[in-house]
Amino acid sequence: MWLNDLKVALVLQDIKKMEQLLDNIPTLENLEDIKQAKLLIDQMLEVVTQKKEQTTLSMKKIRKNLDFLNATAAQKKHKLDIFS
């Protein structure tokens, strides 16, 4: 059951579900189940790494756009600005 849930979480790339499953790893007694769990966990690591890279790229784009908008925004004039 746990391995099936892990497979579903991996296919759906459901990070929260993966985390929950990893927090509650059952005792696996069958060598085949242990090998399968290791393979799935390795694949999960790849998914999480990819999502992290995507998030980092998105954050950089957002920061770049914010910096551009801030640079092109009209400068506010202060009431006491005598040099304008």
C-alpha positions in Angstrom: 0.0 0.0 0.0 2.7 2.5 1.0 4.7 1.8 -2.2 1.6 2.3 -4.3 0.9 5.6 -2.6 4.5 6.6 -3.2 4.1 5.7 -6.9 0.9 7.8 -7.2 2.6 10.8 -5.4 5.5 10.5 -7.8 3.4 10.4 -10.9 1.3 13.3 -9.8 4.4 15.1 -8.5 2.6 15.8 -5.3 5.4 17.1 -3.1 3.2 17.3 0.1 2.1 13.7 -0.3 5.7 12.6 -0.9 6.8 14.4 2.3 4.0 12.7 4.3 4.9 9.3 2.9 8.6 9.8 3.7 7.7 10.9 7.2 5.9 7.6 7.7 8.1 5.0 6.0 7.0 1.5 7.1 9.3 -1.3 7.9 9.9 -3.1 4.5 10.8 -6.7 4.9 10.9 -7.8 1.3 14.2 -7.1 -0.5 12.3 -6.3 -3.7 10.1 -3.8 -1.9 13.2 -2.2 -0.4 14.9 -1.9 -3.8 11.7 -0.5 -5.3 11.3 2.1 -2.5 14.9 3.2 -3.0 14.3 3.6 -6.7 11.2 5.6 -6.1 12.9 7.8 -3.5 15.7 8.5 -6.0 13.1 9.5 -8.6 11.4 11.7 -6.0 14.7 13.5 -5.4 14.9 14.2 -9.1 11.4 15.6 -9.2 12.0 17.8 -6.1 15.3 19.1 -7.6 13.6 20.0 -10.9 10.8 21.8 -9.1 13.3 23.7 -7.0 15.2 24.8 -10.1 11.9 25.9 -11.8 11.0 27.9 -8.7 14.4 29.5 -8.6 14.1 30.5 -12.2 10.6 31.9 -11.7 11.8 33.9 -8.7 14.7 35.4 -10.7 12.3 36.4 -13.5 9.9 38.0 -11.0 12.7 39.9 -9.3 14.0 41.1 -12.7 10.5 42.3 -13.7 10.1 44.0 -10.3 13.4 45.7 -10.6 12.5 46.9 -14.1 9.1 48.2 -13.0 10.7 50.0 -10.0 13.3 51.6 -12.3 10.8 52.8 -14.8 8.2 54.0 -12.3 7.6 57.7 -12.1 9.7 59.2 -9.4 7.6 60.8 -6.7 8.3 64.4 -5.9 8.6 65.4 -2.3 7.0 68.6 -1.0 10.3 69.9 0.2 12.2 69.0 -3.0 13.6 72.4 -4.1 15.7 71.0 -6.9 12.9 69.8 -9.2 
